[in-house]
Amino acid sequence: MSLTDIVIGVHPVSILNSLDLEPVVTKLNLIAGEWLAGENEIENRNPSDLSDLIGMFAQAGPDQLDTTLDRARLAQTEWSAYGLERKQAVLMNIGNELMARAEELGTLLSREEGKPFAEGKGEVYRAGQFFTYYAAECLRQIGENADSVRDGIEVDVRREPVGVVAVISPWNFPTATASWKIAPALCYGNAVVWKPANMTPASAVALTEIIEKQDIPKGLFSLVMGAGRSIGQRLVESPKVNAITFTGSVPVGKGIASAAIQNLTKVQMEMGSKNALAVLDDADLDLAATLALGGAFGGTGQKCTASSRLIVHESVHDAFVDKLVAGAEAMKVGHALEKGTQMGPVVSAEQLQENLSYVELGKSEGAELACGGKRLERPHEGFYMSPGVFLNTTNGMRINREEMFAPLTCVIKVGSYDEALATVNDTNFGLTSGIVTKSLARANHFRRNARTGVVTINLPTAGTDYHVPFGGRGDSSYGPREQGKAAAEFYTTVKTAYISAGSPD
């Protein structure tokens, strides 16, 4: 029997524990081009089944970080001199391997993070697309030229690598988020030092193994697993780092920005959100409910683009709520690799406890818990929770002001389109927002006036393309946009050259 048999539902997931899996060995860090043990190690367990030990993972020490940063600076100079087609081939190989191994690596991702297999496989495949996209971008690095205001002088403007890039990525999209940072960094000629989240180290090692075997200089790409308070802090404080790209919480992001400014290090950050989906009086309610359920509970609600506020016109409120609650109650919550699972477990015990605390907070604020919001027991011990819907909420409640990162969503009743738009914009965040309506006029007005970096029309707030910019406003984002051609703004620096051709005589 194989893992593939299990994830496609041929055999029950309980067989997972009886498979002849690889012996548990400590996975190492990639330091200055060498796979090395660390100061200590941590264990990684499956949140769907705590008896499933995925592996032990080395934790890098501060001296190892310094060593790999020194080597990265040398490797970056060598890499930047590679020809464009040579760089292109490297990124294309990485992308193609990720896509070819999407089922295998998606299984590993779902096993350690908890999202259903279809989502895990899709994430790995999308990560591959990031690399193949930026492989093509290697050949599109075309500068500009102009005549000077001075006679006989020409101007050449082009972009050059920023240098050594520190990548600090989250656990909720351990392969995709890392890839949309690593791929452009390499494309534009930089070295990368990657500190992934400690909750999903197996996916980090798998991606690193693919990158490390490519035709790249020794030490160009490094993996430094470790705690944020130690390795992460030392990384962002290092004067050897030229740019930091981070995805995570607002408090951590502000700490990184404070540390980075001491060295005038370039910073790009994607942080919290409180995304709203507005359902208007002319909305297709079946579509609206489907969008809300997918947006709120996909990935167990552990998405920066999750629909955590559902702003609903009073004339369709009750009918929409009936469909929403029925859909939430019908969702199958189970093992990430089990056939039919629609929502997997929460990623950790700490996250589950925080989620349940928000449930109690919502109740104390006067919100009505229409369904869910409870810890669930399943055949395998794990961090299971039922999807929860709060009713009778106001936008001033903490459950509507703070990012919960949980399978919880809050319904806010409004009396008009204008009130809906005002409520959407009444937040410190500004990542994504959506509207469900049949009115082109309202859709266009919303698109222009919603104060978010991403707007969706009759689509879920979650789900973006890889070839266009991604980012938000307010507390959601800081620095240049990620993805697409916009990534060049962060991963490069501009050089303007003036050339005097002299007299032709």
N, C-alpha and C positions, 0 to 999 in steps of 0.2 A: 504494500500500500504506500502511496505517496501523499505528500501534502497537497498536491494538485487534486487527488481524489477527494480529499476532505473538503477543500474550499469550494469545489463545484457541487458538493452535496451528495456524492456517491456513497459516502460513509458518514456515520455520525461523528461529530467533532470530538466525542470522548476518546476516539481512537488516537487522537494526537499524542496523548501521554504514553501510549504503548509503542509508538514508532521508534525505529532505531535512528534517533537523531544523533548529530555529531556530539562527541563528548564535550562537556563544558570546559572550555579553556579561556584564559584571560586574553582578551583582544587588546592590542597595543596601540599606542599613539604613533603617528608618523612625524618624527622629529628630525629636521634637517635632512630629509631623505632616507631616514632609517626608522624601522619599526622597533620601538623601544618600550620597555615597561615603565611604569610611573612610580610615584612615591607610595601610592596605595591603589586600591581598586574598589569598585562598587559592583553590586549585582543588579541585574536587569530582569524583572519579572513581568509576565504577561498580565495585564490588568483584567483580561477576560478569565484568567485561570491562574491564581497565585501559586499553584503548585508547579507551574511551568517556568523553570529558570532558563531564560534565554542565553545568558552568559555573564561573564565577569569582564569588567572594562577598566583599563588602566586610567589613573588620574595623573595628569602631567604635573611636574614640579616647576617652580619658578625658574630654576636654572635651565631646564629644558626649553621653556618658552623663550628665554633670552637667546639660547643657542639657535633655535629655529628662526628667530627674527633676523639674526645676523646672517644666516645662510640665505634667507629669503631675499635680502637686499642684493646679494651677489647673483642669485639665480634670476632675479627680475631683470637685471641688466642683460643677461644672456638671452632670456626669453624675448625681450623687446627687440632683439636683433634678428630673431627668426623671421623668415619670409612669410608673407601673408598666407600662401597656400599651405605651408607647413603648420601654421597655427590653425588654419581652417580644418585640416585633417585631424588634428588632435581633438578639437571640439566635436567634430562630426563623429568620430569614433566613440567618444563618451556618450553622446546622445543616442547613437544607434544601439549601443550595448544596453543602455537603460531601457529603451523601448523593447528590445528583443527579450530582456529578462524581466519585463514588467510583472508577469505572473509570479515568478519566484521572489523578486524583491518586494512586490506588493504584499505577498503573504507574510514576509518578515516584518514589513512596516505595520500591517494590521495586527500582527501578533504582539508587537511591543507597544504600539500606541493605542490600539483599541478600536479604530474605525473599521467598519465593515469591509470585507475583502474587495468588493467592487470599487470602493473609494480608495483603498490602498493601492490597488493595481492601477487605477486611473491616475493617481498622484505620481507614481513612478513613471508612467508613460508620458505625462505632461512634463516631468522633469527632463526627460529625454528631448522633448520638443524645445525646451529652453536652450539646450546645448546646440541642437541643430540650427535653430534660429540664429544664435550668435556665431555659429560657424560661418553662416552666410554673411553676417555682419562684418566678419574679418575682412572681406573683400570690398566692403562698402565704405571704408574709412577714407573718404575723399575730402580734401581740404577746400579752401576757398582762395581766390586770388583777386587782386584789385590793383588799379593804378593808384599810386600815391598822389597826394596833392602837390608833391614836388616833382618837377620834370625829371625824366630819366630814371625814376625809381619805381620798382614794382613791389607789391606787398603780397606775402604768402602767409595764410592763416591755417594752422592745422592743430590737431589734438595729439597729445602725447600721454603715455601712461602716468597715472598719479603716483605709482610706486608700490609700496606694500600695503595691501588691504586686509584689515581684520574683519572677518565675517562672524557675526554672533547671531545664531539662528534659533528658532523656537522649536518646541516639541510637537506642536499641533499639525504642522506640515513639515516633517523633518527632512524630507527629500526635496520637495518642490520649492519651498522657500529658500533653502540653502542653494539650490540650483539656480534660481533666478538672481542670486547674488554672485555665485562663483562663476557662472558662464560668462557674463559680461566683463567681470574682472579679468578673466583670462583672455577674452576676446580683445580687449583693449591694451593688453601687454603687461598686466600687473602680476605680482606675486600674491598668493593668498595664504593667510593663516586663519584656520577655521576652528572656532570653539562652538560646538553644537550643544544643544540642551542635554543635560545628563539623564533625562527621562527616556530619551530615544537614541542611545549610543549605537545600537546595532545597525540602524539605517545609515548612520554617519560612517561607520567603518566600511560598510558595503560600498558606498559611493566613493570613499577615499581609495579603496582598492582598485576601482575602475579607473580613477584619475591617475593614480600613482604609476600604473604600468604603461602609460602613454609616453610618447616621445616629447618629454619635457625635461628641463634642467633639474638636477638633483636639488631638492629643497624649495622648488618653486611653489609647491602646494604642501601644506602641513596640516595635520589634525592634532589639536591639543584639547583633549577632553579633560574636564575638570570643573570644579565649583565656580559659580559666578563671582562669589565674594573673594576668591583667591586668584585663580587663573584669569577669569574674566576681568577683574579689576586691574590686575597687573598689565593685561593686554591693552586696555583702553588708556592706561596712564603712560604707556611706553612712548618715548620720543622716536622710536624706530618704526612706528606705524604712521603711515601717511594718510590713511582714510579708514573710517570705521562705518560699516553698515550693520544695522541692528534691527531686529524685529522682536518685540516683547512688550512689557508693560510700561505705562507712563512713568511711574517712579524710577524704574531702572533706567529708562531712556534719559530722564533728566539727570540722573547720576552720571551716565556716560557723557552727556553733553558737558557737564561741569568738569569732568576729568579731562576731556578732550581739548577744551579751550585752553588749558594750561600749556599745551604744545601747539596750539592752533591747528589741530588735526581736523581734517575734513570729516563731516559727519552726515550720515543719512539714516533716518530712523522711521520705522513704521510701528505705531504703538496701539493705544486702545481705541475702542469704538463703542457706539451705542446706536446702531443702525435702525432706521425706521422704514417700515413698509406702509404706505398710505393706501387704504382701500376706500374708494369713493362710492357715491350712491349709484353710479352707473356701471360699477364693476361686474365682471363675470365672477360670481361668487365661488363657483367650483374652481376656476383658475386661481382666484385669490387665496383660497384655502390651501390649494396645492403648493403655491408659491410660499405661503407662510410656513407651512409644515416643513418643506424642504429647507427653507432659509433659516428657520429657528432651530431645527433638530438635526439637520445634517451634520455629520462629524460630532455628534453628541453636543451640539451647540458650542463647540470649542473652536470657533472660527472668528477672526476679526471682522468678517463680513456677515456674521449671523444677524438674522432679523429679530432683535430683542425687544423692539417696540412696534406694535401693530396698531396703527392709528386708523380708526374705522368710523365712517360716517354713521350717524345715529339711525338713519333710515334703513340701513342694511346690517346694523350691528348684531342684532339677535340672530338673524339667519346665518351670518358669517360665523358667529361664535359657535353655533350648533355644529356647523361643518368642521370647524377647527378642533373643537373638543372631541368630536367623534373620531376625527382622523388621528389625533394624538393618542387617544385611548386604544386605537386599533394598531398602533405601531408595535412591531415585534422588537423587543429589546433582548439581546442575547450575545453570545460569544461572537467575536468579530469574524471568525472563520466558519461559522455555522450557516448553512443554507437558509435563506429567508430572513436573516437578520437585517433589520432596517436601521437600528441604532445600537451601537456597541456600548461598552462601559465608559465611565469617566477614566481619565488617564491615571489617577493616583488616589490614595486614601486622603491626602491633604486637599486635593481638588474636590473630592466628594464631600468632605466635611464643610468646605467653604460654600459649596452649592446648597447644602442643606441649611446652612446658616442664613443664606439669602432667602430661602423659603420661609423661615421663621421671621426674618426681617419684614418680608412682604406682608405676612399676616399681621404683624404688629403695627404696620403702617395703615392697615385697614383694607388691604387688597383681599379679594376673594380667590382662593385657590380652587379653580373649577375642576382640575384633574391633575394627577401626577405629582411630581415633586417629592417622591418617596424613594427610599432605598429599596432595592429589589433583591430577592434571593433567587439564585439560579443554581442549576446542578453543579456548576463550577464556582468556587469562591472567587469573587471579583468585585469590582467597584461599579455595580449596576444601579441605575437610577431611572425612574419613569419620567417621560417628558411632561413638563408642567406648564399650565396656562393660568396666568393671573388675570382676573377681571376686575372691573370697577377701580382701575388705577388712574392716577393723575401723573402728569409729567414731572411734578415736583417731588415725587417719592424717590427714595434712594434706589429702589429697584429699577427706576427709569432714568437715573442719573449716572449710575456706576456700571462699569462693564462687569457682568457676572461670569462670563465665559462658561455658561452652564446650559443644559437643555431646559431652559426656562424662557418664556416669552410673556410680555405684558400687553394687554389690550387697553387702548385709550380711546374713549368715545369722543367724537367731535361733531359739531353741527354744520360745518361748511368746508368747502375746499380751502378757503383762506385760513381757517383755523387749523386745518390739517397741515398746510404748508408751514405755518408759524410754529406748530408743535414739532414738526420734523426738524426745523432749524434751531429749536430751543434746546441746545446741548453744547457742552464744551468740546464735543468730538465732531468729526466731519469726514468720515471715511466713505461710507456708501449710504444711499437712500433709494427707495423705489416707490413707484405709484402703480396702482391697478385701476385703469379707467378706459372707457371707450371713446373718450373725447380727445381729439387731436389737439384742440386748443389748450385744454388743461395739461395734457402731456407735455406740450412744448413750453408752456409757462413754467411747469414744474422743473423741466430740464434746465431752464435758464436760471431759476431762482432758488433751487435747493442748494444749500451751502455745504455741499459734500464734493469730494474729489471724484467720486464715481456715482452716476445716476443710472437707474434701470427703469425701463418702461414695460410693464406687463411681463416682467422677469423677476426672479428672486434677487435679493440683495447680494447673495453669495454666488460667486462664479464669474471669473474674469478671463480675458484672453491674454496670451503671452506676448503679443506683438505690438501692444499699445501701452501707454503709460498707466501706472497704478500708484495711487497714493491719496491722501486725504488732506484735511484742513484742521485747524485748531489743535487739540491735544492728540489727534490721530497720527499726524505725520510732521516730520521736521527735515528740511533739506530737500535735495533734488528728487524727482520722481524715480521710481523703479520701473523696469521692464521696457521693451520696445527700444526705439532709438533714443528715447529720453534718458536711458541709462548712461549714455556717453557723457552727460553733464557731470555725473558724479565720478565715474571711473577714469576720467581723463582731465588733463589741464591744457589750457589753450596757449599756444605759442604764436606770436606774430613776428614775422621776419620781414625786414626791409632789404631789398636787393638793388644795388646800383649796377646797371649793366655797363656803364661807361659809354664812351663815344664809339660809334661803329668805325670811325676812321683810324 
